[in-house]
Protein backbone atom coordinates (compact mmCIF):
# COMPACT_ATOMS: atom_id res chain seq x y z
CA UNK A 1 0.00 0.00 0.00
CA UNK A 2 2.87 2.39 0.82
CA UNK A 3 4.46 1.67 -2.55
CA UNK A 4 1.23 2.55 -4.38
CA UNK A 5 1.00 5.81 -2.41
CA UNK A 6 4.54 6.80 -3.49
CA UNK A 7 3.82 5.87 -7.10
CA UNK A 8 0.72 8.09 -7.06
CA UNK A 9 2.64 10.97 -5.44
CA UNK A 10 5.38 10.62 -8.07
CA UNK A 11 2.82 10.55 -10.88
CA UNK A 12 1.06 13.67 -9.57
CA UNK A 13 4.44 15.45 -9.22
CA UNK A 14 5.32 14.53 -12.81
CA UNK A 15 1.99 15.83 -14.12
CA UNK A 16 2.39 19.10 -12.18
CA UNK A 17 5.96 19.49 -13.48
CA UNK A 18 4.83 19.01 -17.10
CA UNK A 19 1.90 21.42 -16.71
CA UNK A 20 3.74 24.23 -14.93
CA UNK A 21 7.25 23.91 -16.38
CA UNK A 22 7.13 21.86 -19.58
CA UNK A 23 4.12 23.46 -21.27
CA UNK A 24 5.19 27.10 -20.65
CA UNK A 25 8.69 26.25 -21.89
CA UNK A 26 7.30 24.65 -25.07
CA UNK A 27 5.03 27.65 -25.69
CA UNK A 28 7.95 30.06 -25.25
CA UNK A 29 10.10 28.05 -27.67
CA UNK A 30 7.42 27.86 -30.38
CA UNK A 31 6.86 31.62 -30.25
CA UNK A 32 10.52 32.14 -31.17
CA UNK A 33 9.80 30.42 -34.51
CA UNK A 34 6.28 31.78 -35.01
CA UNK A 35 6.21 35.25 -33.43
CA UNK A 36 2.97 36.81 -32.23
CA UNK A 37 1.58 39.64 -34.40
CA UNK A 38 -1.31 42.06 -33.83
CA UNK A 39 -2.88 44.08 -36.66
CA UNK A 40 -5.50 46.77 -36.07
CA UNK A 41 -7.98 48.75 -38.15
CA UNK A 42 -9.80 51.87 -36.91
CA UNK A 43 -11.84 53.95 -39.35
CA UNK A 44 -15.45 55.03 -40.02
CA UNK A 45 -16.70 53.76 -36.65
CA UNK A 46 -15.14 50.33 -37.10
CA UNK A 47 -12.47 49.23 -34.59
CA UNK A 48 -10.97 45.80 -35.33
CA UNK A 49 -7.92 43.78 -34.34
CA UNK A 50 -6.53 40.39 -35.21
CA UNK A 51 -3.87 38.60 -33.14
CA UNK A 52 -2.01 35.57 -34.53
CA UNK A 53 1.27 33.67 -34.45
CA UNK A 54 3.05 33.90 -37.79
CA UNK A 55 4.87 30.74 -38.94
CA UNK A 56 7.31 30.74 -41.89
CA UNK A 57 7.13 28.77 -45.13
CA UNK A 58 10.71 27.40 -44.84
CA UNK A 59 10.70 25.78 -48.31
CA UNK A 60 7.59 23.74 -47.43
CA UNK A 61 4.45 23.30 -49.49
CA UNK A 62 1.90 25.00 -47.26
CA UNK A 63 -1.66 24.48 -48.50
CA UNK A 64 -2.57 20.92 -49.36
CA UNK A 65 0.41 19.49 -47.44
CA UNK A 66 1.50 21.25 -44.21
CA UNK A 67 -2.03 22.65 -43.91
CA UNK A 68 -4.29 19.98 -45.43
CA UNK A 69 -7.24 20.88 -47.61
CA UNK A 70 -10.75 20.32 -46.28
CA UNK A 71 -9.74 20.16 -42.59
CA UNK A 72 -10.29 22.93 -40.04
CA UNK A 73 -7.02 24.76 -39.32
CA UNK A 74 -6.28 26.90 -36.26
CA UNK A 75 -5.10 29.54 -38.76
CA UNK A 76 -1.61 30.27 -37.53
CA UNK A 77 0.63 28.66 -34.97
CA UNK A 78 0.43 28.23 -31.20
CA UNK A 79 -2.76 29.60 -29.61
CA UNK A 80 -5.77 30.16 -31.87
CA UNK A 81 -5.90 33.38 -33.85
CA UNK A 82 -8.28 35.90 -32.31
CA UNK A 83 -10.42 38.52 -34.02
CA UNK A 84 -11.89 41.42 -32.03
CA UNK A 85 -14.55 43.91 -33.08
CA UNK A 86 -15.63 46.76 -30.81
CA UNK A 87 -18.92 47.27 -32.69
CA UNK A 88 -21.43 44.99 -34.39
CA UNK A 89 -20.33 44.23 -37.98
CA UNK A 90 -21.28 41.96 -40.84
CA UNK A 91 -19.00 39.34 -42.33
CA UNK A 92 -20.31 39.31 -45.89
CA UNK A 93 -24.04 39.33 -44.97
CA UNK A 94 -23.90 37.60 -41.56
CA UNK A 95 -24.10 39.54 -38.29
CA UNK A 96 -21.07 39.35 -35.99
CA UNK A 97 -21.78 41.03 -32.62
CA UNK A 98 -19.04 43.01 -30.88
CA UNK A 99 -16.61 40.78 -29.00
CA UNK A 100 -13.51 38.64 -29.31
CA UNK A 101 -13.64 35.40 -31.28
CA UNK A 102 -11.30 32.60 -32.18
CA UNK A 103 -10.73 32.58 -35.94
CA UNK A 104 -10.56 29.27 -37.80
CA UNK A 105 -10.39 28.37 -41.47
CA UNK A 106 -11.01 25.31 -43.59
CA UNK A 107 -8.78 25.76 -46.64
CA UNK A 108 -9.87 24.35 -49.98
CA UNK A 109 -8.21 24.52 -53.38
CA UNK A 110 -10.63 27.17 -54.64
CA UNK A 111 -12.87 28.10 -51.68
CA UNK A 112 -12.16 28.51 -47.96
CA UNK A 113 -14.58 28.31 -45.08
CA UNK A 114 -13.94 31.06 -42.51
CA UNK A 115 -15.25 30.48 -38.98
CA UNK A 116 -15.67 32.85 -36.03
CA UNK A 117 -16.11 30.95 -32.74
CA UNK A 118 -17.11 32.32 -29.32
CA UNK A 119 -14.63 30.13 -27.38
CA UNK A 120 -10.90 30.78 -27.27
CA UNK A 121 -9.10 27.60 -26.21
CA UNK A 122 -5.62 27.71 -24.62
CA UNK A 123 -3.96 25.98 -27.56
CA UNK A 124 -5.24 25.67 -31.12
CA UNK A 125 -4.38 22.06 -31.86
CA UNK A 126 -4.18 18.83 -29.92
CA UNK A 127 -0.66 17.73 -29.02
CA UNK A 128 -1.31 14.05 -29.71
CA UNK A 129 -2.45 14.75 -33.30
CA UNK A 130 0.77 16.55 -34.18
CA UNK A 131 -1.25 19.69 -34.86
CA UNK A 132 -3.68 18.07 -37.33
CA UNK A 133 -6.73 18.18 -35.02
CA UNK A 134 -7.97 21.48 -33.60
CA UNK A 135 -9.31 22.24 -30.15
CA UNK A 136 -12.27 24.16 -31.66
CA UNK A 137 -15.74 23.33 -30.39
CA UNK A 138 -18.02 23.51 -33.50
CA UNK A 139 -21.08 23.95 -31.27
CA UNK A 140 -19.84 27.44 -30.33
CA UNK A 141 -19.35 28.68 -33.91
CA UNK A 142 -20.99 32.09 -34.23
CA UNK A 143 -20.78 32.41 -38.01
CA UNK A 144 -19.23 30.60 -40.94
CA UNK A 145 -18.82 31.98 -44.46
CA UNK A 146 -17.15 30.83 -47.66
CA UNK A 147 -14.74 32.98 -49.64
CA UNK A 148 -12.75 32.25 -52.80
CA UNK A 149 -9.00 31.82 -52.60
CA UNK A 150 -6.66 33.39 -55.12
CA UNK A 151 -3.14 32.63 -56.23
CA UNK A 152 -0.60 35.43 -55.81
CA UNK A 153 2.56 35.66 -57.89
CA UNK A 154 5.08 36.45 -55.14
CA UNK A 155 5.77 33.92 -52.40
CA UNK A 156 4.68 35.18 -48.97
CA UNK A 157 7.30 33.68 -46.61
CA UNK A 158 5.46 34.38 -43.33
CA UNK A 159 1.75 34.01 -42.66
CA UNK A 160 0.13 37.44 -42.70
CA UNK A 161 -3.36 38.36 -41.57
CA UNK A 162 -4.51 41.96 -41.72
CA UNK A 163 -6.91 44.46 -43.22
CA UNK A 164 -7.26 45.88 -46.73
CA UNK A 165 -9.41 48.95 -47.24
CA UNK A 166 -10.53 50.39 -50.56
CA UNK A 167 -14.09 50.50 -51.78
CA UNK A 168 -14.61 47.41 -49.57
CA UNK A 169 -13.00 46.55 -46.23
CA UNK A 170 -11.49 43.06 -46.10
CA UNK A 171 -9.91 40.85 -43.48
CA UNK A 172 -7.08 39.28 -45.51
CA UNK A 173 -4.91 36.22 -45.06
CA UNK A 174 -1.91 35.42 -47.26
CA UNK A 175 0.80 32.80 -47.07
CA UNK A 176 2.95 31.03 -49.63
CA UNK A 177 1.16 31.89 -52.89
CA UNK A 178 -2.42 31.87 -51.57
CA UNK A 179 -4.61 34.76 -50.44
CA UNK A 180 -8.17 35.06 -49.18
CA UNK A 181 -10.23 38.22 -48.63
CA UNK A 182 -13.16 38.23 -46.20
CA UNK A 183 -15.55 41.17 -46.76
CA UNK A 184 -16.41 43.21 -43.63
CA UNK A 185 -19.41 45.56 -43.60
CA UNK A 186 -20.94 47.81 -40.95
N, C-alpha and C positions, 0 to 999 in steps of 0.2 A: 504494500500500500504506500509506503514511504517513497519507493522508487517511482511509482506512478505520479505522485505529487510533484516530485522534482522534474519529471519529464514534462508535466503540464506547465510548471513554472518556467522551465526553459523554453517551451514552445511559445508561451505568452510573451516572454522577453524577446524572443526572435521576431515575433509579429510586430511588437511595439518598435523594435529597432528598425525594421524595414519601413514601417509607416512613417516614423518621425525622423529618420536619418536617410534611408535609402531613397525613398520617393522624392523628397525635396532635392537631394543631390542629383537624381536623374533629371528632374525638371530643370534645374539650373544648367546642367550640361547640354540638354537639348536646345535651350534658348540661345546658347552660344552659336549653334549652327542654323537656327531658324529664329532670328531676332523678332521681338514684338514690335509691331507698327500700329500707330493710330492715325487715321485720316479723318478730317472733319469737313463739314460743309455748313455754312450759315449764310442764308440769303433769302429774301422775299418771305420772311416768316417761317422758313424751314431751317431747323437746327438738327443736323445729323452727325453721327460718328460711327466709324467701323474700326474694330480692334482685332488684329489677327497676328499670327506668327508666320513669318515669311520664309519658307524653305527655298533652296536653290535647285536649279535643274541638274547641275553637275553631270553633264553628258548623258543623262537618262532620258528615256522616252517617258513623258509625263502621262498624258491622257491616253487611256487604253492599256497602259502597262502599270506604271507606278500607282496611278489613280485609275482603277478599272472603270470601264463604261458600265452604266446601268446599275451601279451600287451607290448608296448614299455615302458621301464623303464629308468629313468634318470641315472641309474647306480651309485648309491651312495645316499647320503643325501644332503640336502641344494641345493647349486648351481649345475648346471650340471658339470659332470666330464669333464676335458679338456685334450686333447692329443696334444702335440707339437712336430713337427719334423723340424729340421733345414735344412735338405736336402730332396730331392724328394726320396720317398721310394715306395715299393709295399706292400700292405696288401694282402697276398696270391699272386694273379696275377693281382691285380687292382692297378693302379697308384694313389698315394696320394702325391700331391705336398707339398712342404715345407709350413708350416703354423701352426696355432693353430685351433683346431677343438673341438666342443662339441662331447662327446662320449656317445652313447646310445646303449642299448641292448634290444633285444626282447627274453627273456628266453623261452626255450621250454624244454620238458622233456629230449629229446635226442640231440637236435640241437638248437643253439642260433643264432640269427641274430645280427650282430655287425655293427653299423652305425657310420660313421664319418660325421659330419654336419658342414657347414661353419659358422653358426650363433651360438653365445653363449648367450643365454637368461640370464636375471638376476637371475631367480629362475628356478629350473628344473621341478617343478610340479605346477599345479594350486591349489590355496588354497581351492577353493570351492569343488574340487573333493576329498579332503582329501589325496592328493598325488597320486591318481590313474591315473590322466590324466597329460601328460607331456606338456611342453611349446615348444616342438620341432616343427619346421616348416619342414615337409617332403619335401617340394619343394627345400630346400637348402641342402639336403643330397648330399654329395660328392661321397661317396662309401658305399656300403653295402655288407657284405659277410656273409656266414654261416659257423659256426664251430661246431664240436661236443662238447657236454659236457661230463664230466666224474665224477664219484663218487669217493670221497677220503675217506679214512678210518677215519682219525682224524677230529674232528669237528673244523672248523675255526671260532672262536668266533667273530672276527671283519672282516669286508670286507677288502680284500687286493687286490690291483691292482699293478702290477709291471712288471718286465722283467726277462725272463729266457733265458740264452744263453748257448748253447751247439753246436751241429752241426747245429742247426737252432735257430734263435732268435725268441722269442715269447713275445707278450704282454699277460700277464696272469691275470686272475681274479679268486679269490677263496673266498668262504663264505659258512658257514655251512658245508655241505659235498659235495659241487659242485665246479668244476673247469673247466674253459675254457682256451684254448691256441690259440691265434691269430697269425699265422705266419707273420713275417716281413722280407722283402727282400730288398736289395739295387737295 
